[in-house]
Amino acid sequence: MGFIRMCIANFFLFASIYMLFPVLPVVMGQRLDISIAQASYMFLAFAVGMFAVGPFHSYLGDHYKRKRVLLYSVFVMLAATMGYWVVGSYFELLGLAAIQGGCFSLATTAGITVAIDITTSFCRSSGNMAHALAARLGMLVGVGVGYWIYLSEDFQTLLYISVACGLVCMWFAGRVYVPFRAPIGISRCNFDRFLLLRGWLPAVDLVLVAFIPGMLIPLLGQGDFSSLLLLFILALLTIPYIRMFVKLSQHCQRGTANTTCHLSMETGILVGMVIAYHLLEKLPVWKIYQYEAIIAVIALLFFFLLVYPYYKKKKVR
């Protein structure tokens, strides 16, 4: 039951953050009197925040209760979410996005750790996939529902519902019992539970794959909902990619494998949105699709020519 609660919490965590992505650059651009393309740099700040806290994941999870790391991170993330309502300058916007990205990354990694620790050893690989799939379904639902709420209500209502989803995440995660684990003395800065270096090649490919739906999310504002279909496909692709990362991991590195998959996918989506907003200022929509097709071909060739042979050679499970 605890694992199911963690999957539900993960679903609402991702829904909470992703329902803001389709509308934030538009709203912030209007509020701060800047271009939408300039406002979209907040997604790069979000990504910087995700990676900046990465080397400290393992230390925080070792020296503090993992569930508390999750709950406190979500709480600060929600506070940053409400900050978008009162943001008054461009630098405040970038700062809020960086804080939100860092807390989102900490919460996600802590959730992965908790989910693995409460799962029996022979079910952990399948548990990894189920937990990751719940996140991606939350991503899909968040994007669709968030944009619909923005159109039918207003931005303030969207912020309230985003925070409500985060609170639901905290409620489910708070009801999970996590057995005590004595600290093992991990150094403050390391790559454990952050990046699986053996998985760098699949990570690059996953960035390319996630880049494709990321470029289409800004097109929601033009009535193009194809991004939802591609996000659904991306959610399904999460399962084989998680399996690949796990099979490349060494003993006790399942959490690191899952986090690497998460960071790669988030990076592709965030960078894709930023580039799309810039291209839309200069090019017609059909050019976006042209670039999408080229990237899709590159991702396929990259996978079959480089990633799959590398995976077959390096897998250890």
C-alpha positions in Angstrom: 0.0 0.0 0.0 2.9 2.3 0.7 4.3 1.9 -2.8 0.9 2.7 -4.3 0.7 5.9 -2.2 4.1 6.9 -3.5 3.0 6.4 -7.1 0.0 8.6 -6.5 2.1 11.2 -4.8 4.5 11.2 -7.8 1.6 11.6 -10.2 0.3 14.7 -8.4 3.9 16.1 -8.0 4.4 16.0 -11.7 0.9 17.2 -12.5 1.4 20.2 -10.1 4.5 21.4 -11.9 3.6 20.5 -15.5 0.2 22.2 -15.5 2.1 25.5 -15.3 4.5 25.0 -18.2 2.2 25.7 -21.1 1.1 29.1 -19.8 3.9 30.6 -17.6 5.9 32.2 -20.4 2.8 33.9 -21.9 1.5 35.2 -18.5 5.0 36.3 -17.3 5.7 37.9 -20.6 2.6 40.0 -20.4 3.1 40.8 -16.7 6.7 41.9 -17.0 6.4 43.5 -20.4 9.0 41.2 -22.0 8.8 38.9 -25.0 7.5 35.4 -24.6 10.8 34.1 -25.9 12.7 36.0 -23.2 10.2 34.8 -20.5 10.9 31.2 -21.6 14.4 31.4 -20.3 12.8 30.6 -17.0 12.8 27.0 -18.1 16.6 27.1 -18.4 16.7 28.5 -14.9 14.5 25.7 -13.8 16.9 23.2 -15.4 19.9 24.9 -13.8 18.1 24.5 -10.4 17.5 20.8 -11.1 21.2 20.1 -11.8 22.6 22.5 -9.1 21.1 20.4 -6.3 21.9 17.1 -7.9 25.3 16.4 -6.2 23.7 16.9 -2.8 20.8 14.5 -3.3 22.6 11.5 -1.7 23.9 13.4 1.3 20.5 14.9 2.2 18.9 11.5 1.8 21.5 9.9 4.0 21.7 12.5 6.8 18.1 13.4 7.1 14.9 11.4 6.9 14.1 10.8 3.2 10.4 11.4 3.6 11.1 14.8 5.2 13.4 15.8 2.4 10.5 15.0 0.0 7.9 16.9 2.0 10.0 20.0 2.7 11.1 20.2 -0.9 7.5 20.0 -2.1 6.5 22.7 0.4 9.1 25.1 -0.8 8.3 24.3 -4.4 4.7 25.2 -3.8 5.7 28.5 -2.1 7.7 29.3 -5.2 4.6 28.5 -7.3 2.6 31.1 -5.5 5.4 33.5 -6.0 4.5 33.7 -9.6 1.4 35.6 -8.6 3.4 38.5 -7.1 6.6 38.3 -9.2 7.7 41.9 -10.1 10.9 41.6 -12.1 12.6 39.4 -14.7 15.3 38.4 -12.2 12.7 37.4 -9.6 11.1 35.2 -12.3 14.4 33.4 -13.0 15.1 33.1 -9.3 11.7 31.6 -8.6 12.1 29.1 -11.5 15.5 28.1 -10.2 14.2 27.5 -6.7 11.2 25.6 -8.1 13.5 23.4 -10.3 15.8 22.6 -7.4 13.0 21.7 -5.1 11.3 19.7 -7.8 14.5 17.7 -8.4 15.0 17.1 -4.7 11.4 16.0 -4.2 11.6 13.7 -7.2 14.8 12.0 -6.1 13.7 11.6 -2.5 10.4 10.1 -3.8 12.4 7.6 -6.0 14.5 6.6 -3.0 11.5 6.2 -0.7 9.7 4.1 -3.3 12.6 1.8 -3.8 13.3 1.4 -0.1 9.8 0.3 0.7 9.7 -2.2 -2.2 11.0 -5.7 -1.8 14.3 -6.4 -3.5 13.0 -8.7 -6.2 10.3 -6.2 -7.2 12.4 -3.1 -7.4 13.1 -3.0 -11.1 9.4 -3.3 -11.9 8.6 -0.8 -9.1 11.0 1.6 -10.7 9.1 1.5 -14.0 5.7 1.8 -12.3 6.8 4.8 -10.2 8.3 6.5 -13.3 5.2 5.8 -15.4 3.0 7.5 -12.7 5.2 10.6 -13.0 4.9 10.7 -16.8 1.1 10.2 -16.6 1.0 13.1 -14.2 3.1 15.1 -16.7 0.5 14.4 -19.5 -2.5 15.1 -17.4 -0.9 18.2 -15.9 -0.2 19.8 -19.3 -3.7 19.1 -20.7 -5.6 20.0 -17.6 -3.5 23.0 -16.8 -4.0 24.6 -20.3 -7.8 23.9 -20.1 -8.0 25.5 -16.6 -6.2 28.6 -17.9 -8.5 29.0 -20.8 -11.7 28.3 -18.9 -10.8 30.1 -15.6 -7.7 32.3 -15.1 -4.1 32.2 -14.1 -4.8 32.6 -10.4 -7.1 29.6 -10.4 -4.4 27.6 -12.1 -1.9 28.5 -9.4 -4.4 27.4 -6.7 -5.0 24.1 -8.4 -1.3 23.5 -8.9 -0.7 24.1 -5.2 -3.7 21.8 -4.4 -2.1 19.0 -6.4 1.2 19.5 -4.5 -0.7 19.3 -1.2 -2.3 16.1 -2.3 1.2 14.8 -3.2 2.4 15.7 0.4 -0.7 14.0 1.9 -0.1 10.7 0.2 3.6 10.8 0.7 3.2 11.7 4.4 1.1 8.6 5.0 3.9 6.3 3.8 5.8 4.5 6.5 9.5 4.5 5.8 11.7 2.2 8.0 14.6 3.9 9.8 18.0 3.6 8.1 21.2 4.6 9.9 23.4 7.1 8.0 26.3 5.5 6.2 28.4 8.6 6.0 28.1 9.8 2.4 30.1 12.8 1.4 28.3 16.1 0.9 28.9 16.2 -2.8 28.8 13.1 -5.1 27.1 11.6 -8.1 25.3 8.9 -6.2 21.5 9.1 -6.8 22.2 11.9 -9.3 23.8 10.8 -12.5 24.6 7.3 -13.7 27.8 7.9 -15.7 27.5 4.5 -17.4 24.2 5.7 -18.8 25.4 8.9 -20.5 24.8 7.7 -24.1 21.1 6.6 -23.5 20.7 9.9 -21.5 21.7 11.9 -24.6 19.3 10.0 -26.7 16.5 10.5 -24.2 17.2 14.3 -24.3 16.6 14.2 -28.1 13.5 12.1 -27.7 11.9 14.3 -25.0 13.0 17.4 -27.0 10.3 16.6 -29.6 7.2 16.9 -27.5 8.8 19.8 -25.6 8.9 21.8 -28.8 5.2 21.2 -29.4 3.9 22.2 -25.9 4.1 26.0 -26.9 1.8 25.2 -29.8 -1.1 24.6 -27.4 -1.6 28.3 -27.5 -2.3 28.0 -31.3 -4.9 25.3 -30.8 -2.4 22.5 -31.8 -2.8 19.6 -29.3 -0.4 17.2 -30.9 2.0 17.7 -28.0 -0.5 15.7 -25.8 -0.2 12.7 -28.1 3.6 12.9 -28.1 3.7 13.3 -24.4 1.5 10.1 -24.1 4.0 8.3 -26.4 6.9 9.7 -24.2 5.1 8.3 -21.1 5.0 4.8 -22.7 8.7 5.1 -23.7 9.5 5.7 -20.1 9.2 2.0 -19.4 11.9 0.7 -21.8 14.2 3.6 -21.0 14.0 3.0 -17.3 14.7 -0.7 -17.9 17.7 0.2 -19.9 19.1 2.6 -17.3 18.5 0.0 -14.5 20.2 -2.7 -16.5 23.2 -0.5 -17.0 23.4 0.3 -13.2 25.6 -1.5 -10.7 24.5 -2.8 -7.4 22.3 -0.3 -5.4 22.2 2.1 -8.3 18.6 1.7 -9.3 17.8 5.1 -7.7 20.6 6.7 -9.6 19.4 5.1 -12.8 15.9 6.4 -12.3 17.1 9.9 -11.5 19.3 10.0 -14.6 16.2 9.0 -16.7 14.2 11.7 -15.0 16.8 14.5 -15.5 17.4 13.6 -19.1 13.7 13.7 -20.0 13.1 16.9 -18.1 16.1 18.5 -19.8 14.8 17.6 -23.3 11.3 19.0 -22.6 12.6 22.2 -21.0 15.1 23.0 -23.8 12.6 22.0 -26.4 10.1 24.6 -25.1 12.7 27.4 -25.0 13.8 26.8 -28.5 10.2 26.5 -29.8 9.2 29.9 -28.3 12.2 31.5 -30.0 11.4 29.8 -33.3 7.8 30.9 -33.2 8.8 34.5 -33.2 10.6 34.1 -36.6 9.2 31.1 -38.4 5.9 29.6 -39.4 4.5 26.6 -37.5 5.2 24.2 -40.3 8.9 24.9 -39.9 8.6 23.6 -36.3 7.3 20.3 -37.6 10.1 20.1 -40.1 12.7 20.5 -37.4 10.8 17.9 -35.3 11.0 15.4 -38.1 14.7 15.9 -38.5 15.3 15.5 -34.7 13.2 12.4 -34.7 15.3 10.8 -37.5 18.5 11.8 -35.6 17.2 10.3 -32.4 16.3 7.0 -34.1 19.7 6.8 -35.9 21.5 7.7 -32.6 19.6 4.9 -30.8 20.1 2.1 -33.3 23.7 3.0 -34.3 25.1 4.0 -31.0 22.9 3.5 -27.9 21.6 0.0 -28.5 25.1 -1.5 -29.2 26.5 0.3 -26.2 23.6 -1.0 -24.0 24.1 -4.6 -25.2 27.8 -4.3 -24.4 27.6 -2.5 -21.0 24.5 -3.9 -19.4 25.2 -5.7 -16.1 21.8 -7.1 -15.1 
